[in-house]
Amino acid sequence: MKEDSYECKNCGKIVKVLDGKIPSCCNKLMEKLKIDICTQPAHAEHARPMDEEDVCDEGRAG
């Protein structure tokens, strides 16, 4: 079963849910948290092997 995380926008409480029901907190329904791409497992579509910020060492020095 998939685990979803929900956050209360009022108090900031975070709850993990397995059953798919939207939890409530502070008398309001909580909002589902979006997963950042950096927290997901590495996939070929998300790989960035040639970041422009990094210096490229080709091993030609010296």
mmCIF file of the N, C-alpha and C atoms, coordinates in Angstrom:
data_MODEL
# 
_entry.id   MODEL 
# 
loop_
_atom_site.group_PDB 
_atom_site.id 
_atom_site.type_symbol 
_atom_site.label_atom_id 
_atom_site.label_alt_id 
_atom_site.label_comp_id 
_atom_site.label_asym_id 
_atom_site.label_entity_id 
_atom_site.label_seq_id 
_atom_site.pdbx_PDB_ins_code 
_atom_site.Cartn_x 
_atom_site.Cartn_y 
_atom_site.Cartn_z 
_atom_site.occupancy 
_atom_site.B_iso_or_equiv 
_atom_site.pdbx_formal_charge 
_atom_site.auth_seq_id 
_atom_site.auth_comp_id 
_atom_site.auth_asym_id 
_atom_site.auth_atom_id 
_atom_site.pdbx_PDB_model_num 
ATOM 1   N N  . MET A 1 1  ? 0.831   -1.185 0.000   1.00 0.00 ? 1  MET A N  1 
ATOM 2   C CA . MET A 1 1  ? 0.000   0.000  0.000   1.00 0.00 ? 1  MET A CA 1 
ATOM 3   C C  . MET A 1 1  ? 0.878   1.252  0.000   1.00 0.00 ? 1  MET A C  1 
ATOM 4   N N  . LYS A 1 2  ? 0.448   2.278  -0.690  1.00 0.00 ? 2  LYS A N  1 
ATOM 5   C CA . LYS A 1 2  ? 1.197   3.520  -0.798  1.00 0.00 ? 2  LYS A CA 1 
ATOM 6   C C  . LYS A 1 2  ? 1.006   4.386  0.446   1.00 0.00 ? 2  LYS A C  1 
ATOM 7   N N  . GLU A 1 3  ? 2.091   4.966  0.911   1.00 0.00 ? 3  GLU A N  1 
ATOM 8   C CA . GLU A 1 3  ? 2.037   5.853  2.069   1.00 0.00 ? 3  GLU A CA 1 
ATOM 9   C C  . GLU A 1 3  ? 2.044   7.300  1.600   1.00 0.00 ? 3  GLU A C  1 
ATOM 10  N N  . ASP A 1 4  ? 1.086   8.076  2.082   1.00 0.00 ? 4  ASP A N  1 
ATOM 11  C CA . ASP A 1 4  ? 1.004   9.501  1.754   1.00 0.00 ? 4  ASP A CA 1 
ATOM 12  C C  . ASP A 1 4  ? 1.239   10.322 3.013   1.00 0.00 ? 4  ASP A C  1 
ATOM 13  N N  . SER A 1 5  ? 1.826   11.500 2.838   1.00 0.00 ? 5  SER A N  1 
ATOM 14  C CA . SER A 1 5  ? 2.049   12.412 3.955   1.00 0.00 ? 5  SER A CA 1 
ATOM 15  C C  . SER A 1 5  ? 1.151   13.633 3.796   1.00 0.00 ? 5  SER A C  1 
ATOM 16  N N  . TYR A 1 6  ? 0.565   14.052 4.920   1.00 0.00 ? 6  TYR A N  1 
ATOM 17  C CA . TYR A 1 6  ? -0.319  15.212 4.941   1.00 0.00 ? 6  TYR A CA 1 
ATOM 18  C C  . TYR A 1 6  ? 0.178   16.197 5.987   1.00 0.00 ? 6  TYR A C  1 
ATOM 19  N N  . GLU A 1 7  ? -0.022  17.498 5.701   1.00 0.00 ? 7  GLU A N  1 
ATOM 20  C CA . GLU A 1 7  ? 0.416   18.550 6.623   1.00 0.00 ? 7  GLU A CA 1 
ATOM 21  C C  . GLU A 1 7  ? -0.745  19.464 6.966   1.00 0.00 ? 7  GLU A C  1 
ATOM 22  N N  . CYS A 1 8  ? -0.812  19.833 8.233   1.00 0.00 ? 8  CYS A N  1 
ATOM 23  C CA . CYS A 1 8  ? -1.802  20.813 8.677   1.00 0.00 ? 8  CYS A CA 1 
ATOM 24  C C  . CYS A 1 8  ? -1.244  22.204 8.370   1.00 0.00 ? 8  CYS A C  1 
ATOM 25  N N  . LYS A 1 9  ? -1.970  22.971 7.599   1.00 0.00 ? 9  LYS A N  1 
ATOM 26  C CA . LYS A 1 9  ? -1.514  24.315 7.234   1.00 0.00 ? 9  LYS A CA 1 
ATOM 27  C C  . LYS A 1 9  ? -1.648  25.296 8.394   1.00 0.00 ? 9  LYS A C  1 
ATOM 28  N N  . ASN A 1 10 ? -2.374  24.905 9.437   1.00 0.00 ? 10 ASN A N  1 
ATOM 29  C CA . ASN A 1 10 ? -2.552  25.776 10.591  1.00 0.00 ? 10 ASN A CA 1 
ATOM 30  C C  . ASN A 1 10 ? -1.405  25.617 11.596  1.00 0.00 ? 10 ASN A C  1 
ATOM 31  N N  . CYS A 1 11 ? -1.121  24.365 12.018  1.00 0.00 ? 11 CYS A N  1 
ATOM 32  C CA . CYS A 1 11 ? -0.120  24.148 13.066  1.00 0.00 ? 11 CYS A CA 1 
ATOM 33  C C  . CYS A 1 11 ? 1.171   23.496 12.562  1.00 0.00 ? 11 CYS A C  1 
ATOM 34  N N  . GLY A 1 12 ? 1.186   23.000 11.317  1.00 0.00 ? 12 GLY A N  1 
ATOM 35  C CA . GLY A 1 12 ? 2.401   22.417 10.749  1.00 0.00 ? 12 GLY A CA 1 
ATOM 36  C C  . GLY A 1 12 ? 2.612   20.940 11.044  1.00 0.00 ? 12 GLY A C  1 
ATOM 37  N N  . LYS A 1 13 ? 1.660   20.296 11.709  1.00 0.00 ? 13 LYS A N  1 
ATOM 38  C CA . LYS A 1 13 ? 1.771   18.880 12.039  1.00 0.00 ? 13 LYS A CA 1 
ATOM 39  C C  . LYS A 1 13 ? 1.760   18.051 10.753  1.00 0.00 ? 13 LYS A C  1 
ATOM 40  N N  . ILE A 1 14 ? 2.638   17.024 10.685  1.00 0.00 ? 14 ILE A N  1 
ATOM 41  C CA . ILE A 1 14 ? 2.719   16.149 9.521   1.00 0.00 ? 14 ILE A CA 1 
ATOM 42  C C  . ILE A 1 14 ? 2.319   14.741 9.950   1.00 0.00 ? 14 ILE A C  1 
ATOM 43  N N  . VAL A 1 15 ? 1.444   14.109 9.146   1.00 0.00 ? 15 VAL A N  1 
ATOM 44  C CA . VAL A 1 15 ? 0.929   12.780 9.441   1.00 0.00 ? 15 VAL A CA 1 
ATOM 45  C C  . VAL A 1 15 ? 1.122   11.899 8.210   1.00 0.00 ? 15 VAL A C  1 
ATOM 46  N N  . LYS A 1 16 ? 1.566   10.654 8.412   1.00 0.00 ? 16 LYS A N  1 
ATOM 47  C CA . LYS A 1 16 ? 1.670   9.685  7.325   1.00 0.00 ? 16 LYS A CA 1 
ATOM 48  C C  . LYS A 1 16 ? 0.459   8.768  7.380   1.00 0.00 ? 16 LYS A C  1 
ATOM 49  N N  . VAL A 1 17 ? -0.155  8.519  6.203   1.00 0.00 ? 17 VAL A N  1 
ATOM 50  C CA . VAL A 1 17 ? -1.391  7.754  6.121   1.00 0.00 ? 17 VAL A CA 1 
ATOM 51  C C  . VAL A 1 17 ? -1.226  6.627  5.107   1.00 0.00 ? 17 VAL A C  1 
ATOM 52  N N  . LEU A 1 18 ? -1.709  5.438  5.461   1.00 0.00 ? 18 LEU A N  1 
ATOM 53  C CA . LEU A 1 18 ? -1.655  4.296  4.554   1.00 0.00 ? 18 LEU A CA 1 
ATOM 54  C C  . LEU A 1 18 ? -3.005  3.983  3.919   1.00 0.00 ? 18 LEU A C  1 
ATOM 55  N N  . ASP A 1 19 ? -4.083  4.327  4.569   1.00 0.00 ? 19 ASP A N  1 
ATOM 56  C CA . ASP A 1 19 ? -5.412  3.916  4.104   1.00 0.00 ? 19 ASP A CA 1 
ATOM 57  C C  . ASP A 1 19 ? -6.026  4.826  3.048   1.00 0.00 ? 19 ASP A C  1 
ATOM 58  N N  . GLY A 1 20 ? -5.391  5.931  2.726   1.00 0.00 ? 20 GLY A N  1 
ATOM 59  C CA . GLY A 1 20 ? -5.894  6.829  1.692   1.00 0.00 ? 20 GLY A CA 1 
ATOM 60  C C  . GLY A 1 20 ? -6.890  7.861  2.172   1.00 0.00 ? 20 GLY A C  1 
ATOM 61  N N  . LYS A 1 21 ? -7.317  7.778  3.445   1.00 0.00 ? 21 LYS A N  1 
ATOM 62  C CA . LYS A 1 21 ? -8.255  8.768  3.977   1.00 0.00 ? 21 LYS A CA 1 
ATOM 63  C C  . LYS A 1 21 ? -7.506  10.047 4.326   1.00 0.00 ? 21 LYS A C  1 
ATOM 64  N N  . ILE A 1 22 ? -8.102  11.182 3.995   1.00 0.00 ? 22 ILE A N  1 
ATOM 65  C CA . ILE A 1 22 ? -7.483  12.476 4.294   1.00 0.00 ? 22 ILE A CA 1 
ATOM 66  C C  . ILE A 1 22 ? -7.706  12.791 5.766   1.00 0.00 ? 22 ILE A C  1 
ATOM 67  N N  . PRO A 1 23 ? -6.633  12.942 6.541   1.00 0.00 ? 23 PRO A N  1 
ATOM 68  C CA . PRO A 1 23 ? -6.795  13.242 7.967   1.00 0.00 ? 23 PRO A CA 1 
ATOM 69  C C  . PRO A 1 23 ? -7.187  14.694 8.190   1.00 0.00 ? 23 PRO A C  1 
ATOM 70  N N  . SER A 1 24 ? -7.674  14.980 9.394   1.00 0.00 ? 24 SER A N  1 
ATOM 71  C CA . SER A 1 24 ? -8.013  16.353 9.746   1.00 0.00 ? 24 SER A CA 1 
ATOM 72  C C  . SER A 1 24 ? -7.232  16.764 10.985  1.00 0.00 ? 24 SER A C  1 
ATOM 73  N N  . CYS A 1 25 ? -6.999  18.056 11.105  1.00 0.00 ? 25 CYS A N  1 
ATOM 74  C CA . CYS A 1 25 ? -6.283  18.626 12.239  1.00 0.00 ? 25 CYS A CA 1 
ATOM 75  C C  . CYS A 1 25 ? -6.771  20.066 12.382  1.00 0.00 ? 25 CYS A C  1 
ATOM 76  N N  . CYS A 1 26 ? -6.852  20.546 13.590  1.00 0.00 ? 26 CYS A N  1 
ATOM 77  C CA . CYS A 1 26 ? -7.326  21.913 13.850  1.00 0.00 ? 26 CYS A CA 1 
ATOM 78  C C  . CYS A 1 26 ? -8.690  22.163 13.192  1.00 0.00 ? 26 CYS A C  1 
ATOM 79  N N  . ASN A 1 27 ? -9.538  21.130 13.182  1.00 0.00 ? 27 ASN A N  1 
ATOM 80  C CA . ASN A 1 27 ? -10.888 21.186 12.618  1.00 0.00 ? 27 ASN A CA 1 
ATOM 81  C C  . ASN A 1 27 ? -10.918 21.463 11.116  1.00 0.00 ? 27 ASN A C  1 
ATOM 82  N N  . LYS A 1 28 ? -9.829  21.139 10.398  1.00 0.00 ? 28 LYS A N  1 
ATOM 83  C CA . LYS A 1 28 ? -9.766  21.299 8.942   1.00 0.00 ? 28 LYS A CA 1 
ATOM 84  C C  . LYS A 1 28 ? -9.089  20.079 8.347   1.00 0.00 ? 28 LYS A C  1 
ATOM 85  N N  . LEU A 1 29 ? -9.407  19.791 7.074   1.00 0.00 ? 29 LEU A N  1 
ATOM 86  C CA . LEU A 1 29 ? -8.723  18.703 6.390   1.00 0.00 ? 29 LEU A CA 1 
ATOM 87  C C  . LEU A 1 29 ? -7.277  19.103 6.112   1.00 0.00 ? 29 LEU A C  1 
ATOM 88  N N  . MET A 1 30 ? -6.380  18.134 6.260   1.00 0.00 ? 30 MET A N  1 
ATOM 89  C CA . MET A 1 30 ? -4.965  18.393 6.021   1.00 0.00 ? 30 MET A CA 1 
ATOM 90  C C  . MET A 1 30 ? -4.680  18.328 4.522   1.00 0.00 ? 30 MET A C  1 
ATOM 91  N N  . GLU A 1 31 ? -3.594  18.962 4.071   1.00 0.00 ? 31 GLU A N  1 
ATOM 92  C CA . GLU A 1 31 ? -3.226  18.978 2.660   1.00 0.00 ? 31 GLU A CA 1 
ATOM 93  C C  . GLU A 1 31 ? -2.115  17.981 2.401   1.00 0.00 ? 31 GLU A C  1 
ATOM 94  N N  . LYS A 1 32 ? -2.215  17.287 1.264   1.00 0.00 ? 32 LYS A N  1 
ATOM 95  C CA . LYS A 1 32 ? -1.213  16.294 0.887   1.00 0.00 ? 32 LYS A CA 1 
ATOM 96  C C  . LYS A 1 32 ? 0.097   16.999 0.535   1.00 0.00 ? 32 LYS A C  1 
ATOM 97  N N  . LEU A 1 33 ? 1.191   16.468 1.077   1.00 0.00 ? 33 LEU A N  1 
ATOM 98  C CA . LEU A 1 33 ? 2.508   17.034 0.781   1.00 0.00 ? 33 LEU A CA 1 
ATOM 99  C C  . LEU A 1 33 ? 2.969   16.575 -0.591  1.00 0.00 ? 33 LEU A C  1 
ATOM 100 N N  . LYS A 1 34 ? 3.577   17.471 -1.314  1.00 0.00 ? 34 LYS A N  1 
ATOM 101 C CA . LYS A 1 34 ? 4.155   17.126 -2.610  1.00 0.00 ? 34 LYS A CA 1 
ATOM 102 C C  . LYS A 1 34 ? 5.572   16.615 -2.377  1.00 0.00 ? 34 LYS A C  1 
ATOM 103 N N  . ILE A 1 35 ? 5.943   15.580 -3.100  1.00 0.00 ? 35 ILE A N  1 
ATOM 104 C CA . ILE A 1 35 ? 7.278   15.013 -2.960  1.00 0.00 ? 35 ILE A CA 1 
ATOM 105 C C  . ILE A 1 35 ? 8.225   15.757 -3.894  1.00 0.00 ? 35 ILE A C  1 
ATOM 106 N N  . ASP A 1 36 ? 9.298   16.289 -3.325  1.00 0.00 ? 36 ASP A N  1 
ATOM 107 C CA . ASP A 1 36 ? 10.306  16.940 -4.146  1.00 0.00 ? 36 ASP A CA 1 
ATOM 108 C C  . ASP A 1 36 ? 11.047  15.897 -4.963  1.00 0.00 ? 36 ASP A C  1 
ATOM 109 N N  . ILE A 1 37 ? 11.438  16.266 -6.152  1.00 0.00 ? 37 ILE A N  1 
ATOM 110 C CA . ILE A 1 37 ? 12.132  15.336 -7.025  1.00 0.00 ? 37 ILE A CA 1 
ATOM 111 C C  . ILE A 1 37 ? 13.449  14.871 -6.405  1.00 0.00 ? 37 ILE A C  1 
ATOM 112 N N  . CYS A 1 38 ? 14.081  15.696 -5.586  1.00 0.00 ? 38 CYS A N  1 
ATOM 113 C CA . CYS A 1 38 ? 15.357  15.310 -4.993  1.00 0.00 ? 38 CYS A CA 1 
ATOM 114 C C  . CYS A 1 38 ? 15.199  14.244 -3.914  1.00 0.00 ? 38 CYS A C  1 
ATOM 115 N N  . THR A 1 39 ? 13.986  14.030 -3.427  1.00 0.00 ? 39 THR A N  1 
ATOM 116 C CA . THR A 1 39 ? 13.783  13.003 -2.405  1.00 0.00 ? 39 THR A CA 1 
ATOM 117 C C  . THR A 1 39 ? 13.371  11.671 -2.997  1.00 0.00 ? 39 THR A C  1 
ATOM 118 N N  . GLN A 1 40 ? 13.114  11.632 -4.292  1.00 0.00 ? 40 GLN A N  1 
ATOM 119 C CA . GLN A 1 40 ? 12.750  10.389 -4.948  1.00 0.00 ? 40 GLN A CA 1 
ATOM 120 C C  . GLN A 1 40 ? 14.004  9.637  -5.362  1.00 0.00 ? 40 GLN A C  1 
ATOM 121 N N  . PRO A 1 41 ? 13.900  8.339  -5.554  1.00 0.00 ? 41 PRO A N  1 
ATOM 122 C CA . PRO A 1 41 ? 15.057  7.570  -6.028  1.00 0.00 ? 41 PRO A CA 1 
ATOM 123 C C  . PRO A 1 41 ? 15.529  8.083  -7.381  1.00 0.00 ? 41 PRO A C  1 
ATOM 124 N N  . ALA A 1 42 ? 16.799  7.922  -7.648  1.00 0.00 ? 42 ALA A N  1 
ATOM 125 C CA . ALA A 1 42 ? 17.369  8.389  -8.913  1.00 0.00 ? 42 ALA A CA 1 
ATOM 126 C C  . ALA A 1 42 ? 16.808  7.575  -10.078 1.00 0.00 ? 42 ALA A C  1 
ATOM 127 N N  . HIS A 1 43 ? 16.379  8.271  -11.090 1.00 0.00 ? 43 HIS A N  1 
ATOM 128 C CA . HIS A 1 43 ? 15.891  7.662  -12.326 1.00 0.00 ? 43 HIS A CA 1 
ATOM 129 C C  . HIS A 1 43 ? 16.685  8.268  -13.472 1.00 0.00 ? 43 HIS A C  1 
ATOM 130 N N  . ALA A 1 44 ? 16.721  7.580  -14.569 1.00 0.00 ? 44 ALA A N  1 
ATOM 131 C CA . ALA A 1 44 ? 17.445  8.087  -15.735 1.00 0.00 ? 44 ALA A CA 1 
ATOM 132 C C  . ALA A 1 44 ? 16.909  9.452  -16.167 1.00 0.00 ? 44 ALA A C  1 
ATOM 133 N N  . GLU A 1 45 ? 15.600  9.664  -16.039 1.00 0.00 ? 45 GLU A N  1 
ATOM 134 C CA . GLU A 1 45 ? 15.011  10.944 -16.455 1.00 0.00 ? 45 GLU A CA 1 
ATOM 135 C C  . GLU A 1 45 ? 15.459  12.094 -15.566 1.00 0.00 ? 45 GLU A C  1 
ATOM 136 N N  . HIS A 1 46 ? 15.852  11.791 -14.328 1.00 0.00 ? 46 HIS A N  1 
ATOM 137 C CA . HIS A 1 46 ? 16.214  12.835 -13.381 1.00 0.00 ? 46 HIS A CA 1 
ATOM 138 C C  . HIS A 1 46 ? 17.720  12.997 -13.216 1.00 0.00 ? 46 HIS A C  1 
ATOM 139 N N  . ALA A 1 47 ? 18.491  12.179 -13.878 1.00 0.00 ? 47 ALA A N  1 
ATOM 140 C CA . ALA A 1 47 ? 19.944  12.248 -13.743 1.00 0.00 ? 47 ALA A CA 1 
ATOM 141 C C  . ALA A 1 47 ? 20.477  13.517 -14.410 1.00 0.00 ? 47 ALA A C  1 
ATOM 142 N N  . ARG A 1 48 ? 21.418  14.143 -13.756 1.00 0.00 ? 48 ARG A N  1 
ATOM 143 C CA . ARG A 1 48 ? 22.046  15.346 -14.299 1.00 0.00 ? 48 ARG A CA 1 
ATOM 144 C C  . ARG A 1 48 ? 23.559  15.195 -14.181 1.00 0.00 ? 48 ARG A C  1 
ATOM 145 N N  . PRO A 1 49 ? 24.151  14.368 -15.025 1.00 0.00 ? 49 PRO A N  1 
ATOM 146 C CA . PRO A 1 49 ? 25.577  14.093 -14.875 1.00 0.00 ? 49 PRO A CA 1 
ATOM 147 C C  . PRO A 1 49 ? 26.478  15.257 -15.270 1.00 0.00 ? 49 PRO A C  1 
ATOM 148 N N  . MET A 1 50 ? 25.967  16.216 -15.992 1.00 0.00 ? 50 MET A N  1 
ATOM 149 C CA . MET A 1 50 ? 26.814  17.309 -16.485 1.00 0.00 ? 50 MET A CA 1 
ATOM 150 C C  . MET A 1 50 ? 26.316  18.653 -15.966 1.00 0.00 ? 50 MET A C  1 
ATOM 151 N N  . ASP A 1 51 ? 26.249  18.814 -14.650 1.00 0.00 ? 51 ASP A N  1 
ATOM 152 C CA . ASP A 1 51 ? 25.835  20.095 -14.077 1.00 0.00 ? 51 ASP A CA 1 
ATOM 153 C C  . ASP A 1 51 ? 26.803  21.185 -14.497 1.00 0.00 ? 51 ASP A C  1 
ATOM 154 N N  . GLU A 1 52 ? 26.284  22.329 -14.907 1.00 0.00 ? 52 GLU A N  1 
ATOM 155 C CA . GLU A 1 52 ? 27.129  23.425 -15.364 1.00 0.00 ? 52 GLU A CA 1 
ATOM 156 C C  . GLU A 1 52 ? 27.961  24.032 -14.248 1.00 0.00 ? 52 GLU A C  1 
ATOM 157 N N  . GLU A 1 53 ? 27.511  23.900 -12.996 1.00 0.00 ? 53 GLU A N  1 
ATOM 158 C CA . GLU A 1 53 ? 28.237  24.492 -11.889 1.00 0.00 ? 53 GLU A CA 1 
ATOM 159 C C  . GLU A 1 53 ? 29.521  23.736 -11.557 1.00 0.00 ? 53 GLU A C  1 
ATOM 160 N N  . ASP A 1 54 ? 29.588  22.463 -11.934 1.00 0.00 ? 54 ASP A N  1 
ATOM 161 C CA . ASP A 1 54 ? 30.739  21.636 -11.596 1.00 0.00 ? 54 ASP A CA 1 
ATOM 162 C C  . ASP A 1 54 ? 31.868  21.825 -12.602 1.00 0.00 ? 54 ASP A C  1 
ATOM 163 N N  . VAL A 1 55 ? 33.090  21.766 -12.088 1.00 0.00 ? 55 VAL A N  1 
ATOM 164 C CA . VAL A 1 55 ? 34.252  21.827 -12.965 1.00 0.00 ? 55 VAL A CA 1 
ATOM 165 C C  . VAL A 1 55 ? 34.451  20.454 -13.585 1.00 0.00 ? 55 VAL A C  1 
ATOM 166 N N  . CYS A 1 56 ? 34.704  20.427 -14.867 1.00 0.00 ? 56 CYS A N  1 
ATOM 167 C CA . CYS A 1 56 ? 34.883  19.164 -15.573 1.00 0.00 ? 56 CYS A CA 1 
ATOM 168 C C  . CYS A 1 56 ? 36.379  18.817 -15.591 1.00 0.00 ? 56 CYS A C  1 
ATOM 169 N N  . ASP A 1 57 ? 36.749  17.725 -14.915 1.00 0.00 ? 57 ASP A N  1 
ATOM 170 C CA . ASP A 1 57 ? 38.133  17.254 -14.900 1.00 0.00 ? 57 ASP A CA 1 
ATOM 171 C C  . ASP A 1 57 ? 38.253  16.101 -15.875 1.00 0.00 ? 57 ASP A C  1 
ATOM 172 N N  . GLU A 1 58 ? 38.872  16.346 -17.011 1.00 0.00 ? 58 GLU A N  1 
ATOM 173 C CA . GLU A 1 58 ? 39.016  15.315 -18.025 1.00 0.00 ? 58 GLU A CA 1 
ATOM 174 C C  . GLU A 1 58 ? 40.293  14.502 -17.850 1.00 0.00 ? 58 GLU A C  1 
ATOM 175 N N  . GLY A 1 59 ? 41.064  14.802 -16.850 1.00 0.00 ? 59 GLY A N  1 
ATOM 176 C CA . GLY A 1 59 ? 42.286  14.049 -16.609 1.00 0.00 ? 59 GLY A CA 1 
ATOM 177 C C  . GLY A 1 59 ? 43.432  14.428 -17.544 1.00 0.00 ? 59 GLY A C  1 
ATOM 178 N N  . ARG A 1 60 ? 43.350  15.591 -18.166 1.00 0.00 ? 60 ARG A N  1 
ATOM 179 C CA . ARG A 1 60 ? 44.387  16.022 -19.125 1.00 0.00 ? 60 ARG A CA 1 
ATOM 180 C C  . ARG A 1 60 ? 45.424  16.931 -18.488 1.00 0.00 ? 60 ARG A C  1 
ATOM 181 N N  . ALA A 1 61 ? 45.274  17.279 -17.237 1.00 0.00 ? 61 ALA A N  1 
ATOM 182 C CA . ALA A 1 61 ? 46.213  18.206 -16.590 1.00 0.00 ? 61 ALA A CA 1 
ATOM 183 C C  . ALA A 1 61 ? 47.577  17.555 -16.418 1.00 0.00 ? 61 ALA A C  1 
ATOM 184 N N  . GLY A 1 62 ? 48.646  18.372 -16.486 1.00 0.00 ? 62 GLY A N  1 
ATOM 185 C CA . GLY A 1 62 ? 49.980  17.928 -16.159 1.00 0.00 ? 62 GLY A CA 1 
ATOM 186 C C  . GLY A 1 62 ? 50.666  17.275 -17.225 1.00 0.00 ? 62 GLY A C  1 
# 
